[in-house]
Amino acid sequence: MQENLHSPQRQLIELRMEHADLDNLIDIAAEQAPVDELTLRRLKKRRLLLRDRIARLERLLDPKEPA
């Protein structure tokens, strides 16, 4: 059971959920007046880091075959 909680597939799902949550937070923060630019930049930076981690995990789980 512990193996399943920390599997790369599970991590990928959790990262995608966190990325979607950040998308929503960024949308909400961008609509608020006045816009908190610092918070918005931090959220966007976190979202980019998550996107990189997701891409790395996807490559690990589905490596491209050599041509």
C-alpha positions as CSV (number, residue, x, y, z in Angstrom):
1,M,0.0,0.0,0.0
2,Q,2.8,2.4,0.8
3,E,4.4,1.8,-2.6
4,N,1.2,3.0,-4.3
5,L,1.1,6.2,-2.3
6,H,4.6,7.2,-3.5
7,S,4.5,5.8,-7.0
8,P,5.5,8.1,-9.9
9,Q,2.0,7.8,-11.3
10,R,0.5,9.0,-8.0
11,Q,3.0,11.9,-7.8
12,L,2.1,12.9,-11.4
13,I,-1.6,13.0,-10.5
14,E,-0.9,15.1,-7.4
15,L,1.3,17.5,-9.3
16,R,-1.3,17.9,-12.0
17,M,-3.9,18.6,-9.3
18,E,-1.7,21.2,-7.7
19,H,-1.0,22.8,-11.1
20,A,-4.7,23.1,-11.7
21,D,-5.2,24.6,-8.3
22,L,-2.5,27.2,-9.0
23,D,-4.2,28.0,-12.3
24,N,-7.4,28.8,-10.4
25,L,-5.5,30.9,-7.8
26,I,-3.7,32.9,-10.5
27,D,-7.0,33.6,-12.3
28,I,-8.6,34.8,-9.0
29,A,-5.6,36.9,-8.1
30,A,-5.5,38.5,-11.5
31,E,-9.1,39.5,-11.3
32,Q,-8.8,41.2,-7.9
33,A,-8.3,44.9,-7.7
34,P,-5.7,46.0,-6.9
35,V,-3.7,43.2,-8.3
36,D,-1.0,42.0,-6.0
37,E,1.9,41.7,-8.5
38,L,4.3,40.0,-6.1
39,T,1.8,37.3,-5.2
40,L,0.9,36.8,-8.8
41,R,4.6,36.4,-9.8
42,R,5.2,33.9,-7.0
43,L,2.2,31.9,-8.0
44,K,3.3,31.8,-11.7
45,K,6.8,30.8,-10.7
46,R,5.5,28.0,-8.6
47,R,3.3,26.9,-11.5
48,L,6.3,26.8,-13.9
49,L,8.3,24.7,-11.4
50,L,5.4,22.3,-11.2
51,R,5.1,22.1,-15.0
52,D,8.8,21.2,-15.1
53,R,8.4,18.5,-12.5
54,I,5.4,17.1,-14.4
55,A,7.3,17.0,-17.6
56,R,10.2,15.2,-15.9
57,L,7.9,12.6,-14.4
58,E,6.1,12.1,-17.8
59,R,9.5,11.5,-19.5
60,L,10.4,9.0,-16.7
61,L,7.1,7.1,-17.1
62,D,7.0,7.2,-20.9
63,P,10.6,7.4,-22.2
64,K,11.0,8.0,-26.0
65,E,12.4,5.1,-27.9
66,P,15.7,5.9,-29.7
67,A,15.2,6.5,-33.4
